[in-house]
Amino acid sequence: MRVAILGTGYVGLTTGVCLAYLGHSVVCVDPVVEKIDSLRHGSIPIFEPGLEELLREASQRMGFTTNPAEAIPEAEVVVICVGTPVQADGTPDLSQLRSASESLGRHMGLHFTVVVNKSTVPIGSSNWVEALVCAAFEESHDEKAEARFAVASNPEFLREGSAVADSLYPDRIVLGTEDLRALEILCALYRPLIDQDFPAPAFCPRPPGVTAIPFVSTDLPSAELIKYAANAFLALKISFINEIGLLAQRVGADVGEIARGIGLDSRIGRQFLQAGLGWGGSCFAKDTSTLITTAAEYGLSLPIVGAAREVNQRLRARVLERLLDELKILKGKRIGLLGLAFKPNTDDLRDAPAIDIAKRLSLHGALVVAHDPVAMPRFQREQAGLPVALLDSPEGVFQRADAVVLVTEWQTYLDLTWEALQPVMRNPLLVDGRNVLDKQRLVAAGYRHVGIP
Ligand code: NAD
């Protein structure tokens, strides 16, 4: 099947490469010239494990362009994967969605085209996309757009850092459309995924037990709301354990033990019960915010989702509170941060706790030094104004430090020879922002270990 992908970010690029790997003919469009240049040379502009290898295997069926006219007219399916960042008032910025929809309408061919919305968009946006595509098509083609295309919502659930595996072996595929023809075409597009009959790439094997993927076919607003409800639920699971963690810290209980004790209950489940610095990244803050503003448009408040956000906000101040408790004065103190990306295995810094922590520490006059295995070049570009000294090695972060904060639980930090690093610190205070380090071992090595919350 011929597919055009609009947007080559984490979602668009992964979707495009996976669809090409499954045998479809894919052209990815993005207005950013540097991204397209780098992709044409086989190099991916983001850090996503396995994606470059998969691109190598699928490259014969892939094209990259900045020109929509080279991708959209021939496509039977056009997938919109543009960004929908949140604005200061909590509502999403839909300007990329508007420009992609208008460009789609202008360039759409005369055959039947399925327009798939994979971007996370407020409820009702698919109707808006339909109207924009329709108007742009009719303006540029001088023909009626009626019955020439149909819009479907196909929310994306991949996680950065494991995007390839999440796309090849998803927990479910959700499709919302009122058009039977579109549903049939999209079933055919995803058939190899649904049936799991494609050969798994050697570097990303099929997990044991994965045989067929559940397929949820529903109406447009339900598909759109499924995405928001899923992210809100995951966000509140994390905030719930952190709220319990705040109390646990006061009463001398161990939040890790509590998470294990409740997570073994199959009705609760173990995932997303890791207490620590809370959630960051491009999705949870933006999607919970949009959910709340959407509900408000209908005269509803969502107190549970609001509380999840409030607890997460409180955690952002927690590292500073813990450091002030321990060090009393931060002015002139050297504080080392291990990790900048919002989670391991990605270079994404959107809403990363490290940025918040660095800002708060700088405001208190601390000297902040940091390391990240992959996100430092991006940090330099995107956070140029923040006074953070970036170091080449994690070991350097410990040199003469008054405290070290583990912000992102990269495996390389878990593997450090912690015993050898304690003596190089001025004050061996360690804040384990993710509660993943072996406290007993660190205390035995002479550290003062403090968890979050
Ligand atoms: P991103 O910002 O990394 O990528 C968006 C891309 O779209 C950029 O490369 C941008 O240049 C391009 N673009 C902008 N206007 C365009 C246009 N008119 N035509 C073609 N390309 C255009 O965003 P992302 O993280 O990939 O997220 C995309 C969407 O998917 C968002 O709505 C997000 O909420 C949702 N989502 C993201 C994730 C994730 O983990 N990142 C997971 C699930 C869903």
Boltz pocket constraint, residues with backbone or C-beta under 6 A from the ligand:
constraints:
  - pocket:
      binder: B
      contacts: [[A, 5], [A, 6], [A, 7], [A, 8], [A, 9], [A, 10], [A, 11], [A, 12], [A, 29], [A, 30], [A, 31], [A, 32], [A, 35], [A, 81], [A, 82], [A, 83], [A, 84], [A, 96], [A, 97], [A, 99], [A, 100], [A, 101], [A, 103], [A, 118], [A, 119], [A, 120], [A, 121], [A, 156], [A, 157], [A, 158], [A, 159], [A, 160], [A, 282], [A, 283]]
      max_distance: 6.0
